[in-house]
Amino acid sequence: QVQLEESGGGLVQAGGSLRLSCADSGLTSTLNTMGWFRQVPGKEREFVATIAWTGDLSDYGDSVVNRFIINRDLAKNALSLQMNNLKPEDTAVYYCAMGRPWGGLGRTVADYDYWGQGTQVTVSS
């Protein structure tokens, strides 16, 4: 059974960094496309980053490119999102998501079948 759980969110000042982690307690995501999305109240869930099952291909949303880094450790079945130079507009609930087996990159909500509960990231100005 897939169980994704995010951690690492919190409050940080603008310009600071945070590292989010996603644990798959079901140990099922090793061969799957993985991604991070974020959402603020009243808006649609926004694509942040995605990584292919091989771990060697990744892509980022326009608003986070060159600031965020997605990474996966296949041996540990772990996913992370390193967020640097954070801005107040990065404030949101961040979600980890799992997509298709042997998948490439997934940039839309429809590319994913399973979601975590989310972790709040707040960036103060």
DRENTORKOL-3810 file (N, C-alpha, C; in nm, 4 decimals):
REM DRENTORKOL-3810
@n.u->0.0848; n.v->-0.1179; n.w->0.0000; ca.u->0.0000; ca.v->0.0000; ca.w->0.0000; c.u->0.0890; c.v->0.1238; c.w->0.0000
@n.u->0.0545; n.v->0.2172; n.w->-0.0854; ca.u->0.1333; ca.v->0.3387; ca.w->-0.0955; c.u->0.1001; c.v->0.4336; c.w->0.0189
@n.u->0.2022; n.v->0.4798; n.w->0.0863; ca.u->0.1849; ca.v->0.5783; ca.w->0.1927; c.u->0.2991; c.v->0.6788; c.w->0.1819
@n.u->0.2674; n.v->0.7952; n.w->0.1334; ca.u->0.3659; ca.v->0.9011; ca.w->0.1185; c.u->0.3515; c.v->1.0002; c.w->0.2331
@n.u->0.4638; n.v->1.0384; n.w->0.2900; ca.u->0.4602; ca.v->1.1329; ca.w->0.4013; c.u->0.5708; c.v->1.2348; c.w->0.3845
@n.u->0.5330; n.v->1.3616; n.w->0.3780; ca.u->0.6290; ca.v->1.4700; ca.w->0.3655; c.u->0.6751; c.v->1.5166; c.w->0.5028
@n.u->0.7961; n.v->1.5713; n.w->0.5049; ca.u->0.8496; ca.v->1.6322; ca.w->0.6267; c.u->0.9483; c.v->1.7411; c.w->0.5872
@n.u->0.9810; n.v->1.8261; n.w->0.6832; ca.u->1.0815; ca.v->1.9290; ca.w->0.6586; c.u->1.0274; c.v->2.0683; c.w->0.6376
@n.u->0.8957; n.v->2.0831; n.w->0.6351; ca.u->0.8390; ca.v->2.2159; ca.w->0.6188; c.u->0.8586; c.v->2.3005; c.w->0.7438
@n.u->0.8267; n.v->2.4282; n.w->0.7317; ca.u->0.8406; ca.v->2.5165; ca.w->0.8462; c.u->0.8409; c.v->2.6617; c.w->0.8045
@n.u->0.8867; n.v->2.7459; n.w->0.8963; ca.u->0.8927; ca.v->2.8906; ca.w->0.8746; c.u->1.0372; c.v->2.9310; c.w->0.8499
@n.u->1.0590; n.v->3.0090; n.w->0.7458; ca.u->1.1942; ca.v->3.0535; ca.w->0.7120; c.u->1.1861; c.v->3.1959; c.w->0.6584
@n.u->1.2922; n.v->3.2700; n.w->0.6765; ca.u->1.2969; ca.v->3.4056; ca.w->0.6222; c.u->1.3313; c.v->3.4027; c.w->0.4736
@n.u->1.2893; n.v->3.5045; n.w->0.4040; ca.u->1.3226; ca.v->3.5171; ca.w->0.2622; c.u->1.4737; c.v->3.5098; c.w->0.2434
@n.u->1.5141; n.v->3.4338; n.w->0.1407; ca.u->1.6547; ca.v->3.4127; ca.w->0.1158; c.u->1.7109; c.v->3.2877; c.w->0.1807
@n.u->1.6352; n.v->3.2295; n.w->0.2693; ca.u->1.6792; ca.v->3.1103; ca.w->0.3382; c.u->1.6528; c.v->2.9830; c.w->0.2597
@n.u->1.6799; n.v->2.8702; n.w->0.3233; ca.u->1.6663; ca.v->2.7404; ca.w->0.2597; c.u->1.5897; c.v->2.6428; c.w->0.3478
@n.u->1.5260; n.v->2.5491; n.w->0.2830; ca.u->1.4612; ca.v->2.4365; ca.w->0.3504; c.u->1.4799; c.v->2.3132; c.w->0.2648
@n.u->1.4780; n.v->2.1982; n.w->0.3306; ca.u->1.4865; ca.v->2.0718; ca.w->0.2580; c.u->1.3668; c.v->1.9867; c.w->0.2958
@n.u->1.2854; n.v->1.9550; n.w->0.1972; ca.u->1.1704; ca.v->1.8686; ca.w->0.2186; c.u->1.2081; c.v->1.7247; c.w->0.1862
@n.u->1.1504; n.v->1.6339; n.w->0.2605; ca.u->1.1716; ca.v->1.4920; ca.w->0.2346; c.u->1.0373; c.v->1.4232; c.w->0.2175
@n.u->1.0389; n.v->1.3155; n.w->0.1414; ca.u->0.9177; ca.v->1.2362; ca.w->0.1196; c.u->0.9533; c.v->1.0910; c.w->0.1427
@n.u->0.8870; n.v->1.0313; n.w->0.2390; ca.u->0.9110; ca.v->0.8907; ca.w->0.2698; c.u->0.7949; c.v->0.8071; c.w->0.2195
@n.u->0.8285; n.v->0.6972; n.w->0.1565; ca.u->0.7270; ca.v->0.6045; ca.w->0.1077; c.u->0.7311; c.v->0.4810; c.w->0.1958
@n.u->0.6453; n.v->0.4778; n.w->0.2943; ca.u->0.6484; ca.v->0.3667; ca.w->0.3898; c.u->0.6048; c.v->0.2367; c.w->0.3259
@n.u->0.5360; n.v->0.2476; n.w->0.2111; ca.u->0.4949; ca.v->0.1268; ca.w->0.1422; c.u->0.6025; c.v->0.0677; c.w->0.0546
@n.u->0.7127; n.v->0.1394; n.w->0.0429; ca.u->0.8281; ca.v->0.0939; ca.w->-0.0346; c.u->0.7888; c.v->0.0539; c.w->-0.1758
@n.u->0.7019; n.v->0.1356; n.w->-0.2354; ca.u->0.6522; ca.v->0.1016; ca.w->-0.3682; c.u->0.6960; c.v->0.1976; c.w->-0.4764
@n.u->0.7643; n.v->0.3065; n.w->-0.4414; ca.u->0.7869; ca.v->0.4123; ca.w->-0.5387; c.u->0.9207; c.v->0.4059; c.w->-0.6082
@n.u->0.9994; n.v->0.3027; n.w->-0.5851; ca.u->1.1349; ca.v->0.2992; ca.w->-0.6389; c.u->1.1372; c.v->0.3134; c.w->-0.7903
@n.u->1.0401; n.v->0.2562; n.w->-0.8600; ca.u->1.0417; ca.v->0.2550; ca.w->-1.0053; c.u->0.9428; c.v->0.3545; c.w->-1.0646
@n.u->0.8962; n.v->0.4478; n.w->-0.9846; ca.u->0.7905; ca.v->0.5375; ca.w->-1.0293; c.u->0.8393; c.v->0.6807; c.w->-1.0500
@n.u->0.7725; n.v->0.7489; n.w->-1.1420; ca.u->0.7880; ca.v->0.8938; ca.w->-1.1513; c.u->0.7489; c.v->0.9549; c.w->-1.0172
@n.u->0.8259; n.v->1.0521; n.w->-0.9716; ca.u->0.7946; ca.v->1.1222; ca.w->-0.8477; c.u->0.7920; c.v->1.2719; c.w->-0.8735
@n.u->0.7159; n.v->1.3413; n.w->-0.7913; ca.u->0.7064; ca.v->1.4849; ca.w->-0.8120; c.u->0.6714; c.v->1.5602; c.w->-0.6863
@n.u->0.6895; n.v->1.6910; n.w->-0.6930; ca.u->0.6484; ca.v->1.7829; ca.w->-0.5878; c.u->0.5547; c.v->1.8875; c.w->-0.6489
@n.u->0.4480; n.v->1.9146; n.w->-0.5779; ca.u->0.3540; ca.v->2.0185; ca.w->-0.6144; c.u->0.3309; c.v->2.1063; c.w->-0.4918
@n.u->0.2697; n.v->2.2219; n.w->-0.5138; ca.u->0.2354; ca.v->2.3074; ca.w->-0.4009; c.u->0.1005; c.v->2.3729; c.w->-0.4274
@n.u->0.0387; n.v->2.4154; n.w->-0.3187; ca.u->-0.0942; ca.v->2.4737; ca.w->-0.3315; c.u->-0.1168; c.v->2.5772; c.w->-0.2229
@n.u->-0.1764; n.v->2.6877; n.w->-0.2631; ca.u->-0.2206; ca.v->2.7899; ca.w->-0.1685; c.u->-0.3717; c.v->2.7945; c.w->-0.1737
@n.u->-0.4355; n.v->2.8378; n.w->-0.0671; ca.u->-0.5832; ca.v->2.8393; ca.w->-0.0634; c.u->-0.6416; c.v->2.9181; c.w->-0.1796
@n.u->-0.7409; n.v->2.8592; n.w->-0.2430; ca.u->-0.8102; ca.v->2.9275; ca.w->-0.3504; c.u->-0.7463; c.v->2.9136; c.w->-0.4869
@n.u->-0.6324; n.v->2.8438; n.w->-0.4924; ca.u->-0.5643; ca.v->2.8259; ca.w->-0.6202; c.u->-0.5458; c.v->2.6780; c.w->-0.6502
@n.u->-0.5211; n.v->2.6482; n.w->-0.7780; ca.u->-0.4981; ca.v->2.5112; ca.w->-0.8182; c.u->-0.3597; c.v->2.4650; c.w->-0.7731
@n.u->-0.3464; n.v->2.3340; n.w->-0.7633; ca.u->-0.2176; ca.v->2.2770; ca.w->-0.7266; c.u->-0.1169; c.v->2.3058; c.w->-0.8386
@n.u->-0.0013; n.v->2.3544; n.w->-0.7982; ca.u->0.0997; ca.v->2.4000; ca.w->-0.8933; c.u->0.2169; c.v->2.3041; c.w->-0.9011
@n.u->0.2596; n.v->2.2746; n.w->-1.0220; ca.u->0.3759; ca.v->2.1883; ca.w->-1.0429; c.u->0.5025; c.v->2.2572; c.w->-0.9940
@n.u->0.5852; n.v->2.1842; n.w->-0.9182; ca.u->0.7107; ca.v->2.2380; ca.w->-0.8678; c.u->0.8302; c.v->2.1667; c.w->-0.9321
@n.u->0.8313; n.v->2.0328; n.w->-0.9211; ca.u->0.9453; ca.v->1.9579; ca.w->-0.9739; c.u->0.9059; c.v->1.8126; c.w->-0.9956
@n.u->0.9754; n.v->1.7482; n.w->-1.0875; ca.u->0.9520; ca.v->1.6075; ca.w->-1.1153; c.u->1.0842; c.v->1.5392; c.w->-1.1454
@n.u->1.0881; n.v->1.4087; n.w->-1.1176; ca.u->1.2074; ca.v->1.3310; ca.w->-1.1464; c.u->1.1650; c.v->1.1954; c.w->-1.1988
@n.u->1.2331; n.v->1.1492; n.w->-1.3026; ca.u->1.2004; ca.v->1.0208; ca.w->-1.3627; c.u->1.2416; c.v->0.9056; c.w->-1.2711
@n.u->1.1900; n.v->0.7879; n.w->-1.3005; ca.u->1.2168; ca.v->0.6745; ca.w->-1.2126; c.u->1.3652; c.v->0.6403; c.w->-1.2072
@n.u->1.4374; n.v->0.6709; n.w->-1.3128; ca.u->1.5807; ca.v->0.6432; ca.w->-1.3163; c.u->1.6614; c.v->0.7407; c.w->-1.2314
@n.u->1.6031; n.v->0.8542; n.w->-1.2006; ca.u->1.6730; ca.v->0.9539; ca.w->-1.1207; c.u->1.7642; c.v->1.0453; c.w->-1.1991
@n.u->1.7766; n.v->1.0249; n.w->-1.3291; ca.u->1.8712; ca.v->1.1043; ca.w->-1.4071; c.u->1.8053; c.v->1.2126; c.w->-1.4910
@n.u->1.6729; n.v->1.2209; n.w->-1.4864; ca.u->1.6008; ca.v->1.3255; ca.w->-1.5584; c.u->1.5128; c.v->1.4008; c.w->-1.4602
@n.u->1.5125; n.v->1.5327; n.w->-1.4691; ca.u->1.4290; ca.v->1.6131; ca.w->-1.3810; c.u->1.3836; c.v->1.7385; c.w->-1.4546
@n.u->1.2808; n.v->1.7994; n.w->-1.4015; ca.u->1.2278; ca.v->1.9218; ca.w->-1.4606; c.u->1.1657; c.v->2.0043; c.w->-1.3492
@n.u->1.1541; n.v->2.1363; n.w->-1.3728; ca.u->1.1088; ca.v->2.2273; ca.w->-1.2693; c.u->1.0080; c.v->2.3260; c.w->-1.3237
@n.u->0.9223; n.v->2.3727; n.w->-1.2347; ca.u->0.8330; ca.v->2.4800; ca.w->-1.2709; c.u->0.9112; c.v->2.6088; c.w->-1.2925
@n.u->0.8566; n.v->2.6958; n.w->-1.3747; ca.u->0.9273; ca.v->2.8188; ca.w->-1.4107; c.u->0.9619; c.v->2.9043; c.w->-1.2884
@n.u->0.8760; n.v->2.9024; n.w->-1.1889; ca.u->0.8960; ca.v->2.9902; ca.w->-1.0734; c.u->1.0039; c.v->2.9400; c.w->-0.9766
@n.u->1.0476; n.v->2.8151; n.w->-0.9928; ca.u->1.1455; ca.v->2.7606; ca.w->-0.8977; c.u->1.2748; c.v->2.7159; c.w->-0.9640
@n.u->1.2804; n.v->2.7188; n.w->-1.0966; ca.u->1.4008; ca.v->2.6723; ca.w->-1.1657; c.u->1.5211; c.v->2.7532; c.w->-1.1202
@n.u->1.6323; n.v->2.6852; n.w->-1.1036; ca.u->1.7602; ca.v->2.7421; ca.w->-1.0575; c.u->1.7602; c.v->2.7755; c.w->-0.9081
@n.u->1.6507; n.v->2.7451; n.w->-0.8385; ca.u->1.6476; ca.v->2.7650; ca.w->-0.6925; c.u->1.6215; c.v->2.6351; c.w->-0.6183
@n.u->1.5395; n.v->2.5472; n.w->-0.6766; ca.u->1.5026; ca.v->2.4215; ca.w->-0.6128; c.u->1.5732; c.v->2.3057; c.w->-0.6836
@n.u->1.6004; n.v->2.2002; n.w->-0.6062; ca.u->1.6626; ca.v->2.0804; ca.w->-0.6626; c.u->1.5890; c.v->1.9574; c.w->-0.6110
@n.u->1.5402; n.v->1.8766; n.w->-0.7043; ca.u->1.4751; ca.v->1.7513; ca.w->-0.6679; c.u->1.5763; c.v->1.6389; c.w->-0.6802
@n.u->1.5693; n.v->1.5453; n.w->-0.5870; ca.u->1.6645; ca.v->1.4351; ca.w->-0.5884; c.u->1.5980; c.v->1.3110; c.w->-0.5325
@n.u->1.6433; n.v->1.1965; n.w->-0.5791; ca.u->1.5908; ca.v->1.0713; ca.w->-0.5235; c.u->1.7076; c.v->0.9760; c.w->-0.5010
@n.u->1.6939; n.v->0.9023; n.w->-0.3933; ca.u->1.7916; ca.v->0.8001; ca.w->-0.3593; c.u->1.7220; c.v->0.6661; c.w->-0.3785
@n.u->1.7524; n.v->0.6008; n.w->-0.4901; ca.u->1.6832; ca.v->0.4772; ca.w->-0.5231; c.u->1.7097; c.v->0.3693; c.w->-0.4187
@n.u->1.8301; n.v->0.3663; n.w->-0.3656; ca.u->1.8647; ca.v->0.2635; ca.w->-0.2675; c.u->1.7837; c.v->0.2802; c.w->-0.1396
@n.u->1.7571; n.v->0.4061; n.w->-0.1024; ca.u->1.6843; ca.v->0.4333; ca.w->0.0211; c.u->1.5358; c.v->0.4601; c.w->-0.0043
@n.u->1.4968; n.v->0.4580; n.w->-0.1336; ca.u->1.3571; ca.v->0.4844; ca.w->-0.1677; c.u->1.3122; c.v->0.6188; c.w->-0.1100
@n.u->1.3971; n.v->0.7185; n.w->-0.1236; ca.u->1.3697; ca.v->0.8479; ca.w->-0.0645; c.u->1.3696; c.v->0.9572; c.w->-0.1706
@n.u->1.2878; n.v->1.0578; n.w->-0.1481; ca.u->1.2747; ca.v->1.1719; ca.w->-0.2375; c.u->1.2956; c.v->1.2988; c.w->-0.1567
@n.u->1.3629; n.v->1.3971; n.w->-0.2153; ca.u->1.3847; ca.v->1.5214; ca.w->-0.1436; c.u->1.3676; c.v->1.6401; c.w->-0.2368
@n.u->1.3471; n.v->1.7564; n.w->-0.1769; ca.u->1.3394; ca.v->1.8821; ca.w->-0.2508; c.u->1.4186; c.v->1.9857; c.w->-0.1730
@n.u->1.5327; n.v->2.0230; n.w->-0.2255; ca.u->1.6139; ca.v->2.1272; ca.w->-0.1649; c.u->1.5684; c.v->2.2612; c.w->-0.2191
@n.u->1.5257; n.v->2.3487; n.w->-0.1291; ca.u->1.4714; ca.v->2.4773; ca.w->-0.1700; c.u->1.5638; c.v->2.5885; c.w->-0.1208
@n.u->1.6211; n.v->2.6604; n.w->-0.2130; ca.u->1.7153; ca.v->2.7675; ca.w->-0.1817; c.u->1.6606; c.v->2.9030; c.w->-0.2238
@n.u->1.7161; n.v->3.0067; n.w->-0.1647; ca.u->1.6750; ca.v->3.1438; ca.w->-0.1977; c.u->1.5227; c.v->3.1569; c.w->-0.1967
@n.u->1.4635; n.v->3.1133; n.w->-0.0886; ca.u->1.3177; ca.v->3.1122; ca.w->-0.0794; c.u->1.2606; c.v->3.2536; c.w->-0.0799
@n.u->1.1427; n.v->3.2641; n.w->-0.1392; ca.u->1.0731; ca.v->3.3917; ca.w->-0.1512; c.u->0.9373; c.v->3.3809; c.w->-0.0841
@n.u->0.8797; n.v->3.4928; n.w->-0.0423; ca.u->0.7461; ca.v->3.4876; ca.w->0.0204; c.u->0.6430; c.v->3.4189; c.w->-0.0696
@n.u->0.6559; n.v->3.4329; n.w->-0.1996; ca.u->0.5606; ca.v->3.3694; ca.w->-0.2906; c.u->0.5768; c.v->3.2178; c.w->-0.2988
@n.u->0.6788; n.v->3.1635; n.w->-0.2350; ca.u->0.6930; ca.v->3.0182; ca.w->-0.2254; c.u->0.6090; c.v->2.9603; c.w->-0.1121
@n.u->0.5480; n.v->3.0457; n.w->-0.0327; ca.u->0.4634; ca.v->3.0007; ca.w->0.0768; c.u->0.3466; c.v->2.9187; c.w->0.0235
@n.u->0.3332; n.v->2.7964; n.w->0.0738; ca.u->0.2299; ca.v->2.7049; ca.w->0.0257; c.u->0.2380; c.v->2.5749; c.w->0.1049
@n.u->0.1409; n.v->2.4903; n.w->0.0826; ca.u->0.1501; ca.v->2.3519; ca.w->0.1284; c.u->0.2141; c.v->2.2726; c.w->0.0153
@n.u->0.3187; n.v->2.2000; n.w->0.0483; ca.u->0.3929; ca.v->2.1231; ca.w->-0.0510; c.u->0.3559; c.v->1.9751; c.w->-0.0406
@n.u->0.3297; n.v->1.9157; n.w->-0.1570; ca.u->0.2869; ca.v->1.7769; ca.w->-0.1642; c.u->0.3858; c.v->1.6935; c.w->-0.2440
@n.u->0.4123; n.v->1.5768; n.w->-0.1928; ca.u->0.4882; ca.v->1.4748; ca.w->-0.2639; c.u->0.3880; c.v->1.3877; c.w->-0.3396
@n.u->0.4244; n.v->1.3431; n.w->-0.4590; ca.u->0.3325; ca.v->1.2629; ca.w->-0.5382; c.u->0.4071; c.v->1.1514; c.w->-0.6112
@n.u->0.3383; n.v->1.0413; n.w->-0.6306; ca.u->0.3935; ca.v->0.9268; ca.w->-0.7008; c.u->0.3134; c.v->0.9002; c.w->-0.8265
@n.u->0.3860; n.v->0.8816; n.w->-0.9379; ca.u->0.3211; ca.v->0.8580; ca.w->-1.0655; c.u->0.3357; c.v->0.7154; c.w->-1.1134
@n.u->0.3457; n.v->0.7009; n.w->-1.2427; ca.u->0.3423; ca.v->0.5696; ca.w->-1.3060; c.u->0.4741; c.v->0.4948; c.w->-1.2897
@n.u->0.4692; n.v->0.3621; n.w->-1.2888; ca.u->0.5930; ca.v->0.2837; ca.w->-1.2861; c.u->0.6728; c.v->0.3049; c.w->-1.4150
@n.u->0.8022; n.v->0.3075; n.w->-1.4005; ca.u->0.8939; ca.v->0.3272; ca.w->-1.5140; c.u->0.8592; c.v->0.4524; c.w->-1.5942
@n.u->0.8074; n.v->0.5509; n.w->-1.5220; ca.u->0.7645; ca.v->0.6727; ca.w->-1.5870; c.u->0.8767; c.v->0.7722; c.w->-1.6088
@n.u->0.8526; n.v->0.8641; n.w->-1.7027; ca.u->0.9463; ca.v->0.9725; ca.w->-1.7254; c.u->0.9145; c.v->1.0878; c.w->-1.6341
@n.u->0.8999; n.v->1.2047; n.w->-1.6918; ca.u->0.8704; ca.v->1.3236; ca.w->-1.6140; c.u->0.7206; c.v->1.3513; c.w->-1.6141
@n.u->0.6701; n.v->1.3969; n.w->-1.5019; ca.u->0.5287; ca.v->1.4291; ca.w->-1.4922; c.u->0.5083; c.v->1.5714; c.w->-1.4461
@n.u->0.4487; n.v->1.6523; n.w->-1.5282; ca.u->0.4348; ca.v->1.7945; ca.w->-1.4990; c.u->0.2928; c.v->1.8366; c.w->-1.4608
@n.u->0.2000; n.v->1.7433; n.w->-1.4664; ca.u->0.0625; ca.v->1.7785; ca.w->-1.4334; c.u->0.0090; c.v->1.6883; c.w->-1.3233
@n.u->-0.0943; n.v->1.7359; n.w->-1.2565; ca.u->-0.1589; ca.v->1.6582; ca.w->-1.1507; c.u->-0.2057; c.v->1.5238; c.w->-1.2034
@n.u->-0.2510; n.v->1.5206; n.w->-1.3281; ca.u->-0.3036; ca.v->1.3977; ca.w->-1.3873; c.u->-0.1978; c.v->1.2895; c.w->-1.4062
@n.u->-0.0707; n.v->1.3261; n.w->-1.3982; ca.u->0.0375; ca.v->1.2289; ca.w->-1.4136; c.u->0.0614; c.v->1.1477; c.w->-1.2869
@n.u->-0.0102; n.v->1.1797; n.w->-1.1792; ca.u->0.0164; ca.v->1.1180; ca.w->-1.0496; c.u->-0.1060; c.v->1.0492; c.w->-0.9917
@n.u->-0.0799; n.v->0.9366; n.w->-0.9269; ca.u->-0.1881; ca.v->0.8557; ca.w->-0.8708; c.u->-0.1985; c.v->0.8648; c.w->-0.7192
@n.u->-0.0881; n.v->0.8967; n.w->-0.6530; ca.u->-0.0862; ca.v->0.8970; ca.w->-0.5072; c.u->-0.0230; c.v->1.0259; c.w->-0.4565
@n.u->-0.0773; n.v->1.0736; n.w->-0.3443; ca.u->-0.0336; ca.v->1.2003; ca.w->-0.2871; c.u->-0.0120; c.v->1.1875; c.w->-0.1369
@n.u->0.0828; n.v->1.2643; n.w->-0.0866; ca.u->0.0985; ca.v->1.2746; ca.w->0.0570; c.u->0.0000; c.v->1.3748; c.w->0.1138
@n.u->0.0070; n.v->1.3941; n.w->0.2458; ca.u->-0.0852; ca.v->1.4846; ca.w->0.3143; c.u->-0.0402; c.v->1.6304; c.w->0.3058
@n.u->0.0850; n.v->1.6524; n.w->0.2701; ca.u->0.1357; ca.v->1.7880; ca.w->0.2538; c.u->0.2085; c.v->1.8400; c.w->0.3765
@n.u->0.2998; n.v->1.9323; n.w->0.3529; ca.u->0.3720; ca.v->1.9987; ca.w->0.4612; c.u->0.3769; c.v->2.1481; c.w->0.4321
@n.u->0.3508; n.v->2.2278; n.w->0.5348; ca.u->0.3419; ca.v->2.3721; ca.w->0.5174; c.u->0.4802; c.v->2.4348; c.w->0.5122
@n.u->0.4994; n.v->2.5195; n.w->0.4128; ca.u->0.6203; ca.v->2.6013; ca.w->0.4032; c.u->0.5774; c.v->2.7471; c.w->0.4054
@n.u->0.6317; n.v->2.8225; n.w->0.4992; ca.u->0.5994; ca.v->2.9639; ca.w->0.5106; c.u->0.7276; c.v->3.0457; c.w->0.5031
@n.u->0.7307; n.v->3.1406; n.w->0.4103; ca.u->0.8483; ca.v->3.2244; ca.w->0.3918; c.u->0.8105; c.v->3.3675; c.w->0.4288
@n.u->0.8762; n.v->3.4202; n.w->0.5289; ca.u->0.8467; ca.v->3.5560; ca.w->0.5743; c.u->0.9371; c.v->3.6566; c.w->0.5022
@n.u->0.8817; n.v->3.7752; n.w->0.4822; ca.u->0.9580; ca.v->3.8798; ca.w->0.4111; c.u->1.0435; c.v->3.9617; c.w->0.5066
END
